[in-house]
Amino acid sequence: MAEVLFYHLQQQPLESVLPTLLQKTLERGWRAVIQVTTDERLSALDDHLWTFSEESFLPHGTDREAHAADQPILITLGADNPNGAAIRFLAEGADLPQDIASYQRLAILFDGNDVQALAIARDQWRAVKEGGHDATYWQQDERGRWERKA
């Protein structure tokens, strides 16, 4: 059964939070797939992961590339798992995968300042709980630290 983590972003945007989570993913020896819903976000994340820090970058690619299956981190618009990722990140209200249990972890990141994003996350929370999966809800405090709320 997959562990499902909901990240309620309030103090920092996705572009600030995601690189740290991806670094921790790679430290565990896991592959990751990031699912977004727009071409614009896919391209922006692709660029950002190369330049988010002057000291490092995150090795990654998109599902549009010839060797997508070889990438340790893959950004996609699709629901498949071409690189055999252990963790799937969902952003922009991307749909829950049909095969949640095939992942060790599922991370749902949503903008807590966006009413529509909150509504989608609530629906996803219900669906995950009804599916019998372990789910935890994390919210940023005023300093940007994560606090477990549920």
Buried (B, 14 or more C-beta within 10 A) or exposed (E): EBBBBBBBBBBEEBEEBBBEBBEEBBEEEBBBBBBBBEEEBBBBBBEBBEEBEEEEEBEBBBBEBEEBBEBBBBBBBEBEBBBEBBBBBBBBBBEBBEEBEBBBBBBBBBBBEBEEBBEBBEEBBEBBEEBEBEBEBBBBEEEEEEEEEE
